[in-house]
Amino acid sequence: MNNQTLAAGSEAAYLGRDCRANMSDHHNSDDRHDSGAEPPPCVRIRVRDDGPLVVDGDVDLVDGEGRPLSPPPSTKSNIALCRCGQSAAKPFCDGAHRGAGFASCIRAPE
């Protein structure tokens, strides 16, 4: 597995293996073999310093009962998920971490 840490400004992202590399078996949602399917698109989750988890890519976010959760309207193409616990829009980030004094800077081991 080839792991990388990317840092840009106050953001850090942990990337595991290339999600499309060495994929010989693809399964559909019923977990049956589907040899003609394209590999799923990559999703990247960035851990923002002192802020939310930012999800880049197409994902289905569901609640504990499997019902879809829709993010608040936004012009951004990503989803920010609350880590501080103070958001009024949980599980989505509403920026409340700024006033709550939330501090967390996660780094992958070198």
Secondary structure, DSSP 8 states (H G I E B T S, - for coil): ---EEEEETTEEEEE-S-TTTT----B-TT--B-TTS------EEEEETTS-EEEES----B-TTS-B------SSSSEEE-SSS--TTTTB--SHHHHHT---------
